[in-house]
């Protein structure tokens, strides 16, 4: 049994025809896409921006500089 059916099975009625199944599939895809987008925004804000700020303050030797 798929994990999605175990987690949300009681809340979503079982699809009775192809259109219902397609609709639920589209909704699940949209929910997954939104979750991935939210995760990317949070990761960028919480991890990457402070790390970039920290690395900008560290003076690294660059090529062409003595």
C-alpha positions in Angstrom: 0.0 0.0 0.0 1.4 3.4 -0.9 2.6 5.7 2.0 0.3 8.5 0.7 -2.7 6.2 1.0 -1.7 5.2 4.6 -1.2 8.8 5.7 -4.1 10.6 4.0 -6.3 7.6 3.0 -9.0 8.1 5.7 -9.4 11.8 4.7 -9.7 11.4 0.9 -12.3 9.2 -0.5 -11.1 6.5 -2.8 -11.4 7.5 -6.5 -14.3 5.8 -8.2 -13.4 6.6 -11.8 -10.5 7.8 -13.9 -11.3 11.5 -13.6 -11.3 11.3 -9.8 -8.0 9.5 -9.8 -6.5 12.1 -12.2 -7.8 14.9 -10.0 -6.4 13.4 -6.8 -3.1 12.8 -8.6 -2.9 16.4 -9.8 -3.7 17.7 -6.3 -1.0 15.5 -4.8 1.5 16.7 -7.4 0.6 20.3 -6.6 1.0 19.7 -2.9 4.4 18.1 -3.4 5.5 21.0 -5.6 4.4 23.6 -3.1 6.1 21.7 -0.3 9.4 21.5 -2.3 9.2 25.2 -3.0 8.5 26.1 0.6 11.5 23.9 1.7 13.8 25.6 -0.9 12.7 29.1 0.3 13.3 28.1 4.0 16.6 26.5 3.3 17.8 29.5 1.3 16.7 31.9 4.0 17.8 29.9 7.1 21.0 28.3 5.8 22.4 29.7 2.5 22.0 33.5 3.1 23.7 33.5 6.5 26.5 31.2 5.2 27.0 33.5 2.2 27.2 36.5 4.6 29.7 34.7 6.8 31.9 33.7 3.8 31.8 37.2 2.4 33.3 38.5 5.7 36.1 35.9 5.5 39.0 37.3 3.4 40.0 34.5 1.1 43.1 34.8 -1.1 42.1 35.3 -4.7 43.9 34.5 -7.9 46.0 37.4 -9.2 46.4 38.9 -5.7 49.7 38.8 -3.9 
